[in-house]
Amino acid sequence: MSTIPTWETITADWVAEHIEAPRGLGIRLTPVGTGQVAECRRVELLDGNSVVASVVAKGPSSDPTSATTAAAQHLYLRETSFYRELAPSIGTPTPTCFFVERDNDDNFLLLLDDLSPAEPIDQFSGLSHDQARVGLTALAQLHVPTTNDHRLFERDWLGGTKVALAPLYQAILPGLFATFLDRYHDANGDILSLVRGFTQRLGLFSAQQSNYPCVVHGDFRTDNLLFGARGGEVPLAVVDWQTVSVSSPFLDVAYFLITSLSPDVVVRDGLDLLDFYLDERRRLGSPIPQQEARAELARYALQPVAMLVPAAVIVERTERGDRMFLEMLRRASVVCQSWDSLGELDRHAAA
């Protein structure tokens, strides 16, 4: 029987014990966030009507489809392991984790520092150049300390998960892409063309190898970034580490730029922003040649397709979710066409 509290059984004294707050207070739980694979609640400890302390608790999704998806892809294992084993040793700013536990039935709970208020930035509105640079700095602080750390990669929740999931992805991805094309048959023609082209190259994309493998966030976009957190005291905090894995650093860089900036800005300024990221890596002692980086960035501009097409058909469907998936894929189609991403993938595979 699990000893991890649920939303119904969590108590003020239990929370107080883990965050070193006074006991004997009241408790109030309020849903926060827009996540579709897990659920978050703001947990406030109350003395009458006064808030004494506040944390954010994260637990499994109540939607059976989302929970099953999370279990199949080890999403809860990955996030809880990240906070337990890796978060303290990287420079990327993340919320302080007061409690982390997961059981064999995939029940889990995180108690995280409540960094509200943060600057409200909707996924659809995009980031400024300055915010993009802050995000790229945070990525360098994750990528550089973990580059070519093969002992880290061998852990079950990183490389082990990647190896374990490879046959599953190989078996189900073609069907998920076919489902997407059927469900969204009336979507933007450039989106459908890119998805069809990528579907034909699923094997080429997954077979890529980087000379600079590292731990990647995997879903580094505006919805998962808290800018100006705690009223501006914390410039950026990165959340939602469920898709953490081992891959090319340019998977994160390309995905971040494409999903967080307008496509016109990425086409115009993306290479300059890439150079900023490379400068950050150089400053941290892990340079990558510009020409090699640009080619790898062009290939990994396809990552939004690899990530968002399956997600669109396996998580709980919502109006906002559909809008987000299609908008992010529209941005990807513009950038991938400009950078000839499919062609670069073909050339790399033939080399």
C-alpha positions in Angstrom: 0.0 0.0 0.0 1.4 3.4 -1.0 2.4 5.8 1.7 2.5 8.7 -0.7 -0.3 11.2 0.1 -3.0 11.8 -2.5 -4.9 15.1 -3.1 -7.5 13.7 -0.7 -5.2 12.6 2.1 -2.5 15.2 2.2 -2.5 17.2 5.4 -1.1 20.5 6.6 1.0 18.8 9.3 2.5 16.4 6.7 3.5 19.3 4.4 4.7 21.4 7.4 7.1 18.6 8.4 8.8 18.6 5.0 9.1 22.4 4.5 9.9 23.2 8.2 6.8 25.2 8.8 4.7 25.4 12.0 2.3 22.6 12.7 -1.4 22.9 13.4 -2.3 25.1 10.5 -5.1 24.9 8.0 -4.6 23.8 4.4 -5.9 24.9 1.0 -5.2 23.2 -2.4 -5.7 25.1 -5.7 -5.1 23.7 -9.2 -2.3 25.4 -11.1 -0.7 25.0 -14.5 -2.0 23.6 -17.8 -0.1 20.3 -17.8 -1.8 17.4 -19.5 0.3 14.5 -18.2 0.5 15.3 -14.5 -1.4 17.5 -12.1 -0.2 20.4 -9.9 -1.8 22.0 -6.9 -0.7 25.1 -5.0 -0.7 24.0 -1.3 -1.1 26.9 1.1 -0.7 26.5 4.9 -3.1 28.9 6.6 -3.4 30.6 9.9 -7.0 31.7 9.7 -7.1 33.6 6.4 -3.4 34.3 6.4 -1.0 32.3 4.2 1.9 31.1 6.3 3.7 29.0 3.7 3.1 27.9 0.1 4.5 25.1 -2.1 3.5 23.5 -5.3 2.7 19.8 -5.2 2.8 17.7 -8.4 1.2 14.2 -8.7 -0.2 11.8 -11.3 -2.8 12.8 -13.8 -6.4 11.8 -12.9 -7.1 11.2 -16.6 -6.6 7.4 -17.3 -5.2 8.0 -20.9 -2.6 10.5 -19.7 -1.6 8.4 -16.7 -1.2 5.3 -18.9 0.9 7.3 -21.4 3.1 8.6 -18.5 3.6 5.0 -17.3 4.4 3.7 -20.7 7.1 6.4 -21.3 8.4 6.4 -17.7 7.6 10.1 -17.4 7.1 10.0 -13.6 10.2 7.9 -13.1 12.3 10.4 -15.1 11.0 13.5 -13.3 11.3 12.1 -9.8 14.8 10.8 -10.5 15.9 14.1 -11.9 14.9 16.0 -8.8 16.5 13.3 -6.6 19.7 12.7 -8.4 20.6 15.4 -10.9 19.0 18.8 -10.0 21.4 19.6 -7.2 24.5 19.2 -9.5 23.6 21.3 -12.5 23.6 25.1 -12.9 20.1 25.2 -14.5 17.8 27.0 -12.1 15.0 24.7 -10.9 12.5 25.0 -8.0 13.9 23.6 -4.7 12.4 20.2 -4.1 11.4 19.5 -0.5 9.9 16.0 -1.1 10.2 13.5 -3.9 8.8 10.0 -3.8 7.5 7.4 -6.3 6.2 3.9 -5.7 6.1 0.8 -7.9 2.6 1.6 -9.0 3.8 4.9 -10.5 2.1 7.0 -7.8 4.4 9.9 -7.1 4.5 13.3 -5.3 6.8 16.2 -5.6 6.8 19.2 -3.2 8.4 22.1 -4.9 9.2 25.7 -4.0 6.3 28.0 -5.0 8.0 30.6 -7.1 4.9 32.7 -7.7 4.4 35.3 -8.8 6.2 34.8 -12.2 6.0 36.9 -15.3 3.0 35.7 -17.3 4.1 34.5 -20.7 1.7 32.5 -22.7 3.1 29.8 -25.1 1.4 31.5 -28.0 2.8 35.0 -27.4 6.5 34.1 -27.5 9.6 35.4 -25.8 11.8 38.5 -26.2 15.4 38.2 -27.4 16.6 38.8 -23.8 14.4 36.1 -22.5 15.6 33.7 -25.2 19.2 34.4 -24.1 18.3 33.6 -20.5 16.8 30.4 -21.6 19.8 29.4 -23.7 22.1 30.1 -20.8 20.0 27.8 -18.7 20.3 25.1 -21.4 24.1 25.5 -21.5 24.1 25.1 -17.7 22.3 21.7 -18.1 24.2 20.5 -21.2 27.8 21.3 -20.4 28.1 19.5 -17.0 26.5 16.4 -18.4 28.3 16.2 -21.8 29.7 12.8 -22.5 29.1 11.7 -18.9 28.5 8.1 -19.8 28.3 6.9 -16.2 25.4 9.2 -15.7 23.8 8.1 -19.0 23.8 4.5 -17.9 21.3 5.1 -15.1 18.0 3.4 -15.7 16.0 6.6 -15.9 18.2 8.1 -18.6 20.0 5.8 -21.0 18.2 2.8 -19.6 14.8 4.3 -20.3 16.0 5.3 -23.8 17.0 1.8 -24.7 13.9 0.3 -23.1 11.6 2.6 -25.0 13.3 2.3 -28.4 11.4 -0.9 -29.5 8.1 0.7 -28.3 8.6 3.9 -30.2 9.7 2.0 -33.3 6.5 -0.1 -33.2 3.9 2.6 -32.4 5.2 5.9 -33.9 4.2 5.2 -37.5 0.6 4.5 -36.3 0.6 7.7 -34.2 1.8 9.8 -37.1 -0.9 8.2 -39.3 -3.5 9.0 -36.7 -2.4 12.6 -36.5 -2.6 13.0 -40.3 -6.1 11.6 -40.2 -7.3 13.6 -37.2 -5.8 16.9 -38.4 -6.4 16.3 -42.1 -7.7 19.9 -42.6 -4.6 21.5 -40.9 -2.2 23.9 -42.6 -0.8 22.3 -45.7 2.8 23.1 -44.8 2.3 21.3 -41.5 0.9 18.2 -43.2 3.7 18.2 -45.8 6.3 18.4 -43.1 4.7 15.6 -41.0 4.5 13.3 -44.1 8.1 14.0 -45.0 9.2 13.3 -41.4 7.1 10.1 -41.2 9.2 8.8 -44.1 12.4 9.5 -42.2 11.5 8.3 -38.7 14.3 5.8 -38.7 16.9 8.4 -39.9 16.0 10.9 -37.3 16.0 8.4 -34.4 19.4 6.9 -35.6 21.2 10.3 -35.3 24.3 10.3 -33.1 25.8 13.5 -31.7 29.5 14.0 -30.8 28.3 16.0 -27.7 25.6 13.8 -26.1 24.3 15.2 -22.8 21.2 15.3 -20.6 18.4 17.2 -22.3 15.2 18.6 -20.9 13.2 17.4 -23.9 10.3 19.8 -23.7 12.1 23.2 -23.1 9.4 25.7 -24.1 7.6 28.7 -22.7 5.0 26.8 -20.8 7.7 25.1 -18.8 9.7 28.2 -18.0 9.0 30.6 -15.1 10.5 34.0 -16.0 10.8 36.7 -13.3 9.8 34.1 -10.7 9.1 35.1 -7.1 8.3 38.6 -8.2 11.5 39.0 -10.2 13.8 37.6 -7.6 14.5 34.5 -9.7 15.2 35.4 -13.4 14.2 31.9 -14.6 13.2 28.6 -13.2 12.8 25.5 -15.4 10.0 23.0 -14.5 8.4 19.8 -15.9 11.4 17.5 -16.2 9.3 14.4 -17.3 10.9 14.1 -20.7 14.5 14.3 -19.5 16.8 12.0 -21.6 20.2 11.7 -23.3 20.5 13.3 -26.8 22.1 16.1 -28.7 22.2 19.5 -27.0 20.7 20.9 -30.2 17.5 19.0 -29.6 16.8 21.4 -26.8 18.1 24.4 -28.5 16.1 23.9 -31.7 13.0 22.9 -29.9 13.2 26.0 -27.6 13.8 28.5 -30.4 11.1 27.1 -32.6 8.4 26.7 -30.0 9.1 29.9 -28.0 9.7 32.5 -30.8 7.8 33.5 -33.9 9.1 31.6 -37.0 10.1 34.9 -38.7 12.3 35.7 -35.7 13.9 32.3 -35.7 14.6 32.4 -39.5 16.1 35.9 -39.1 17.9 35.6 -35.8 18.1 31.9 -35.0 21.8 31.5 -36.0 22.8 34.6 -33.9 21.0 33.0 -31.0 22.8 29.8 -31.7 26.1 31.7 -31.6 25.1 33.1 -28.2 24.5 29.5 -26.9 27.9 28.4 -28.3 29.5 31.4 -26.5 27.9 30.2 -23.3 29.3 26.7 -23.8 32.7 28.1 -24.6 32.5 30.2 -21.4 31.7 27.0 -19.4 34.6 25.1 -21.0 32.8 22.9 -23.6 33.1 24.5 -27.1 31.5 23.1 -30.3 32.6 24.3 -33.8 30.0 26.6 -35.4 29.7 24.7 -38.7 29.0 21.4 -36.9 26.5 23.1 -34.6 24.6 24.7 -37.4 24.2 21.5 -39.3 23.0 19.6 -36.2 20.7 22.5 -35.3 19.0 22.2 -38.7 18.4 18.5 -38.3 17.0 18.9 -34.8 14.7 21.6 -36.0 12.6 18.5 -36.7 12.3 17.7 -33.0 9.0 19.6 -32.6 7.5 17.2 -35.1 9.0 14.1 -33.3 7.7 15.4 -30.0 4.4 17.1 -30.7 2.8 14.8 -33.3 2.7 11.8 -31.0 1.7 14.0 -28.0 -1.2 15.5 -29.9 -2.9 12.1 -30.3 -2.0 10.3 -27.0 -2.7 12.9 -24.2 -6.1 14.1 -23.2 -7.5 16.2 -26.0 -8.3 19.8 -25.2 -9.1 22.9 -27.3 -6.0 24.6 -25.9 -3.9 21.5 -26.6 -5.0 21.4 -30.2 -4.2 25.1 -30.7 -0.8 24.7 -29.1 0.2 21.6 -31.0 -0.8 23.0 -34.4 0.8 26.4 -33.7 4.1 24.9 -32.6 4.0 22.6 -35.7 3.3 25.6 -37.9 6.3 27.4 -36.6 8.4 24.2 -37.1 7.2 24.0 -40.8 8.4 27.5 -41.5 11.8 27.1 -39.9 12.4 23.6 -41.3 11.7 24.8 -44.8 14.1 27.7 -44.4 16.8 25.6 -42.9 16.2 22.6 -45.3 15.9 20.3 -42.3 14.7 17.2 -44.2 17.4 17.7 -46.8 20.1 18.1 -44.1 18.8 14.9 -42.4 19.1 13.1 -45.7 22.6 14.4 -46.3 23.8 13.5 -42.8 22.4 9.9 -43.2 24.2 9.5 -46.5 27.5 10.8 -45.3 
